[in-house]
Amino acid sequence: MFVVLLRTVILYLLIVAGIRLLGKHQIGQLEPSELVLALIIADLASVPMQDNGIPLLSGLIPIAVLLAVSTILSVLCTKSIKFRALLVGRPSIVIRDGVVQEGALRRTRFTIDELMEELRIQGYNDFKSVKFALLETNGQLSVLPTAADKPVTAAQMGLSPEETGMPVVLVSDGRLLSHNLKGMGYEENWLEKQLAAHRLHSVRQVFLLTVDQAGNTYVVPKGGVK
């Protein structure tokens, strides 16, 4: 039993380390070649996990080789546009100037129903409001609206809103993140004032507290705290 556990942990750690080496792009978005890699690795890892009669190296070596090949291919894709187009493909324009491109849909085997569903998810219910819609190589649909349908920006309205920066979590589920508090340049007495302003007496009563670069705080008390 211990041997099975040890083999499983070793294979798991190898796969996690290998996927981390491939980069965040591969983790977040699977290209066709990366999907094939994931399926093959899953199959290779499952066999040594289940059968103790198979040497562990029979699973480790093929997985390591596949991860190395994938890393090499990723480097080649960044170096050569032609190689990337050959391995990954190119985005397909499925809507141009509000007109659905029938030929592109047929080539990509993307149905009208799927196209309309993706448009609705992104908040578009009219083809005419779409300047371009591209089916990316990872299967996602990118939509560029027409100029008339783009949201109005503050710059276009002549406004100069204050840059607030990214909110930083100071309290998470009742736990104070001291390194974040100090990193933002605040002390615990400042935090106590923020809690008092929301009628809270302790960080244990806080589910979430964030602060941005402009000093704006966002506080969510735990359930049941008034």
C-alpha positions in Angstrom: 0.0 0.0 0.0 2.8 2.4 0.9 4.5 1.6 -2.5 1.4 2.5 -4.4 1.1 5.8 -2.4 4.8 6.6 -3.0 4.6 5.9 -6.8 1.4 8.0 -7.1 3.0 11.0 -5.2 6.2 10.8 -7.4 4.2 10.8 -10.6 1.9 13.6 -9.4 4.8 15.8 -8.4 6.6 15.1 -11.7 3.5 16.1 -13.7 2.9 19.2 -11.6 6.5 20.3 -12.0 6.5 19.7 -15.7 3.3 21.6 -16.3 4.6 24.5 -14.2 7.7 24.6 -16.5 5.5 24.8 -19.5 4.3 28.2 -18.3 1.0 29.9 -17.4 -0.1 30.2 -21.0 -0.3 26.4 -21.3 -2.1 26.1 -17.9 -4.7 28.7 -18.7 -5.4 27.9 -22.4 -4.9 24.6 -24.1 -3.8 24.6 -27.7 -4.5 21.4 -29.8 -1.0 20.1 -29.3 -1.1 20.9 -25.5 -4.5 19.1 -25.2 -2.9 16.0 -26.8 0.0 16.2 -24.4 -2.3 16.4 -21.4 -4.3 13.4 -22.5 -1.2 11.3 -23.2 0.5 12.2 -19.9 -2.7 11.3 -18.0 -2.8 7.9 -19.7 0.9 7.2 -19.1 0.7 8.2 -15.4 -2.4 6.1 -14.7 -0.8 2.8 -15.7 2.1 2.8 -13.2 -0.2 4.1 -10.5 -2.5 1.1 -10.8 0.0 -1.7 -11.6 2.9 -2.2 -9.2 4.3 -4.8 -11.6 5.2 -2.1 -14.1 8.5 -0.3 -13.3 8.0 3.3 -12.2 10.6 4.4 -14.8 8.2 3.1 -17.5 6.0 6.0 -16.6 8.5 8.6 -15.6 10.7 8.5 -18.7 7.9 8.9 -21.3 6.3 11.7 -19.3 9.7 13.5 -18.9 10.4 13.1 -22.7 6.9 14.5 -23.6 7.4 17.5 -21.3 10.8 18.1 -22.8 9.5 17.9 -26.3 6.6 20.2 -25.5 9.0 22.7 -24.0 11.2 22.6 -27.1 8.1 23.1 -29.3 7.0 26.1 -27.2 10.4 27.7 -27.6 10.3 27.1 -31.4 6.9 28.7 -31.6 8.2 31.8 -29.9 11.1 32.0 -32.3 9.3 31.2 -35.6 5.9 32.5 -36.7 5.7 30.0 -39.5 6.4 27.1 -37.2 3.7 28.3 -34.8 1.2 28.7 -37.6 2.0 25.1 -38.7 1.7 23.6 -35.2 -1.0 25.7 -33.7 -2.8 27.3 -36.6 -4.1 30.8 -37.1 -7.2 32.7 -35.8 -10.2 32.6 -38.2 -12.3 35.6 -38.9 -15.9 34.4 -38.5 -17.6 37.9 -38.6 -16.3 40.8 -40.7 -18.1 44.2 -40.7 -21.3 42.6 -39.2 -21.4 39.8 -41.9 -21.0 36.2 -40.9 -18.3 34.5 -42.9 -19.9 31.2 -44.0 -16.6 29.8 -45.4 -14.7 30.4 -42.2 -17.5 28.7 -40.2 -17.3 25.6 -42.4 -13.5 25.4 -42.3 -13.5 25.6 -38.5 -16.7 23.5 -38.0 -18.1 26.2 -35.9 -21.9 26.3 -36.1 -24.2 29.3 -36.1 -25.7 28.2 -32.8 -22.2 28.1 -31.2 -21.4 31.5 -32.6 -24.6 33.1 -31.4 -24.1 31.5 -27.9 -20.6 33.0 -27.7 -21.8 36.4 -28.8 -24.6 36.3 -26.2 -22.1 35.4 -23.5 -20.1 38.4 -24.3 -23.1 40.7 -24.4 -23.8 41.0 -28.2 -27.2 40.1 -29.6 -26.8 41.7 -33.0 -24.3 40.7 -35.7 -24.3 44.3 -37.0 -22.7 45.6 -33.8 -19.7 43.4 -34.4 -16.8 44.7 -36.5 -14.7 41.6 -36.2 -15.2 38.2 -34.4 -12.2 35.9 -34.4 -12.1 32.2 -33.5 -8.8 31.9 -31.7 -6.6 28.9 -31.9 -7.6 27.8 -28.4 -11.3 27.8 -29.4 -12.2 31.0 -27.7 -14.1 33.8 -29.6 -12.7 37.3 -29.5 -15.2 40.0 -30.4 -14.3 43.6 -31.5 -17.4 45.8 -31.6 -17.9 48.6 -34.1 -16.9 52.1 -33.1 -20.5 53.1 -32.4 -20.9 50.2 -30.0 -17.7 50.6 -28.0 -18.1 51.8 -24.4 -17.4 55.5 -23.9 -14.1 56.0 -22.1 -13.2 58.6 -19.5 -10.7 60.1 -21.9 -13.3 60.6 -24.6 -15.5 62.4 -22.1 -12.6 64.7 -21.0 -12.4 63.2 -17.5 -9.3 62.4 -15.6 -10.3 59.7 -13.0 -7.9 58.9 -10.2 -5.8 55.8 -10.6 -6.6 53.6 -7.7 -4.3 50.7 -8.5 -4.9 47.0 -7.7 -6.7 46.2 -4.5 -4.5 44.3 -2.0 -6.1 41.8 0.5 -5.3 42.8 4.1 -7.7 40.4 5.9 -8.9 37.1 4.5 -11.5 35.0 6.4 -10.6 36.5 9.7 -6.8 36.3 9.2 -4.6 39.4 9.1 -2.0 39.3 6.3 0.7 41.3 8.0 3.1 41.4 5.1 0.4 43.0 2.9 -0.4 45.5 5.5 3.2 46.6 5.9 3.7 46.4 2.1 1.0 49.0 1.7 2.6 51.2 4.3 0.0 50.9 7.0 0.2 50.0 10.7 -2.2 48.0 12.8 -3.6 51.2 14.4 -4.8 52.3 11.0 -6.4 48.9 10.5 -8.2 49.3 13.9 -9.6 52.6 12.8 -10.9 51.0 9.6 -12.6 48.3 11.6 -14.1 50.8 14.0 -15.6 52.8 11.1 -17.5 49.6 10.1 -18.4 48.8 13.7 -16.1 45.9 13.9 -13.9 45.1 16.9 -11.6 42.4 15.6 -10.2 41.0 12.3 -11.9 37.7 13.2 -15.2 39.5 12.4 -14.0 40.3 8.9 -14.4 38.0 5.9 -12.6 40.2 3.5 -10.8 43.6 3.7 -8.9 45.2 0.8 -7.2 48.5 0.2 -6.0 50.1 -3.1 -3.2 52.5 -3.8 -5.5 55.5 -3.3 -6.4 54.3 0.2 -9.9 53.1 -0.7 -11.0 50.2 1.5 -13.6 47.5 0.8 -14.9 45.5 3.8 -17.1 42.4 4.0 -18.0 41.3 7.5 -18.4 37.7 8.3 -21.9 36.2 8.1 -24.0 37.1 11.1 -21.9 40.2 12.0 -24.0 43.4 11.9 
